[in-house]
Amino acid sequence: MSYPIAPYAPDDPDPSWWRYDKARADRAVMFIEKLLVHTKGRTAGEPFLLSPWQADGIIRPIFGTVRYDDQFNEWSRQYRMGWIELGRKNGKSEIASAIALLGLVGDDEESAEVYSVAADRDQAALVFNTAKRMVELSPILSKRLEIVDSRKRIIDRKTNSVYAVLPGDAAGALGVNASMVLMDEVLTQRDRHLFDAMRQSFGTRKQPLMLCITTAAYTSARFALEEHEFSERVVKDPNLDPSRFVYLRNLPKEWDWTDEGTPGDPRKGIPPTGWYWANPALGDFLNINTLRDEFRDAKEKPSAENAFRVFRLNQWVAQATRWIGMDAWKATAGDPVSRERLMGRPCYAGLDLASTADFTAWVLLFPGTIDDPTAPGFTVLPRFWVPRANIERRQEMREELSTWERQGFLTVTDGETVDYERVYADICQDAEDFNIRHLGYDPWNSLQIVQRLEDGGLSVVKVPQSATRLNEPCKILESLIADKSFRHGGNPVLSWMANNVELEFKADGLMKPKRSRDADKIDGIAATLNAIAVSLVPDEPVPDVEFISFADNSAESPPDELDDFLSQWRGNDDEEDW
């Protein structure tokens, strides 16, 4: 008897070893469509009818492709490891939840142990919570299964089986005998420890399955990138790992990312293109208008473009990328900034104090334009200091730096190191000339001068140079430049630094600035982001102070309401009088 070979099976396998069992595949699809319901949105409560790409692309191959196990003398699943990559909001968690419940009660496994794992317990609980809701809404499953929400467990006492959430560390996998593992958003895993620990927990199970479901990430997610690249190789050569199921929907790098594409026609064998390739749910339960709205933003902002390409088009994007386009930078410059016309205006300050032999940057951000403090955006007034020896060492930029010094854009101090007394004096002058609301500073190497400024009356705020803290300021600066409301007056030093800065993306999409080379200084942009960060700090309200004179006590004092209250409270036991 001949059998059709399942997707990604080895070339020309022994027909007595591999085969596709349609009955098993149909049974898995039927379990989902007959027992489970959707839990969110406008289809909540309706039967979980699988789309063709879900049924034929994922469920049927995983559960219907079998191999003969000569140890157990029976047919069992071919795939022990699954790698699924889709753009965001394509129903990955729902598919994972359905598979988890199938593994709990429909996998012919006595004392099954099904686990959801992720980088942290909260992330892992996302799949569990969806599965829990599916159970609650299923008349059949809700009668059989017991939900212990406080411990994130679903129990089938008839078969002594459990579906549970494990903590996001390898230690949590010790002692388990997993039959199925669902690992969500692998891109957030820092290393492979948890992955390996769960794979090695299968023990004596006859057909264990570890299913990794994720979106693409930035290339800083090294472990996820390694598994992605290996999965790509398995697609090209299934003999590398016949037990690995792969479903990849990454927009190829050579395709035009701005092209929406078409959904294709499975009946005619026409594959989807463009955005529809990376998002098989597009046009089904994923709204094309959502992607169009995000795309408009992505065309204007480099970080938004990267996020769109990673999370919507499922492309692996470099960890660092050039950030500020010089055309957009020049377009937002505005007129030269007049210090005299800004006198007395409120502003926010940012300080980036580099090593003693390098650049130091100080940036003031004034809300509005020079003429209108209520206008959107900021007007920028920067200062830069550098020791003379640094200029002498920069042969390739010596003439340019000297020109900036002559034009007054750069203060060059004598000697090998920055003259911090000059820096302190210039900042104090700005503090006298302008109303500095808050000063944001990089805590590295700046504590002494910042302490002196705080002692002098400035409100200082530490701004750690982490992606967590700088992500929002980066987004704001990008929006200001795109909206042409970051008026820097064409300051040449700040413009040079803007041209040097790159964005470094973490695996979770948070970003921070970086420079590609030590010679490419970005101190002015770093100081700007520090100032933007403290502009988000709410100003403390100025209390209304009323002068009270104690000179004349002859006037009758007004009644004291607190005394009246206390008098009644102490002497009245009748609550009805209150």
Secondary structure as UniProt FT lines:
FT   TURN            7..8
FT   TURN            15..17
FT   STRAND          18..20
FT   HELIX           22..35
FT   HELIX           41..43
FT   TURN            44..45
FT   HELIX           52..54
FT   HELIX           55..59
FT   HELIX           60..64
FT   STRAND          65..69
FT   TURN            70..73
FT   STRAND          74..77
FT   STRAND          81..85
FT   TURN            88..89
FT   HELIX           92..105
FT   TURN            110..111
FT   STRAND          113..117
FT   HELIX           121..137
FT   HELIX           139..144
FT   STRAND          146..148
FT   HELIX           149..151
FT   STRAND          153..156
FT   TURN            157..160
FT   STRAND          161..165
FT   HELIX           170..173
FT   TURN            174..175
FT   STRAND          180..184
FT   HELIX           186..188
FT   HELIX           193..199
FT   TURN            200..201
FT   TURN            203..204
FT   STRAND          209..214
FT   TURN            219..220
FT   HELIX           222..236
FT   HELIX           238..240
FT   TURN            242..243
FT   STRAND          244..248
FT   TURN            253..254
FT   TURN            257..258
FT   HELIX           266..268
FT   HELIX           275..278
FT   TURN            280..281
FT   TURN            283..285
FT   HELIX           288..300
FT   HELIX           302..307
FT   HELIX           308..312
FT   STRAND          320..322
FT   HELIX           326..331
FT   HELIX           340..342
FT   TURN            343..344
FT   STRAND          346..353
FT   TURN            356..357
FT   STRAND          360..367
FT   TURN            373..374
FT   STRAND          378..387
FT   HELIX           388..393
FT   TURN            395..397
FT   HELIX           398..407
FT   STRAND          411..413
FT   HELIX           420..433
FT   STRAND          435..441
FT   TURN            444..445
FT   HELIX           447..455
FT   TURN            456..457
FT   STRAND          460..462
FT   HELIX           467..482
FT   TURN            483..484
FT   STRAND          486..487
FT   TURN            489..490
FT   HELIX           492..500
FT   STRAND          501..505
FT   TURN            507..508
FT   STRAND          511..515
FT   TURN            518..519
FT   HELIX           523..535
FT   HELIX           561..571
FT   HELIX           575..577
//
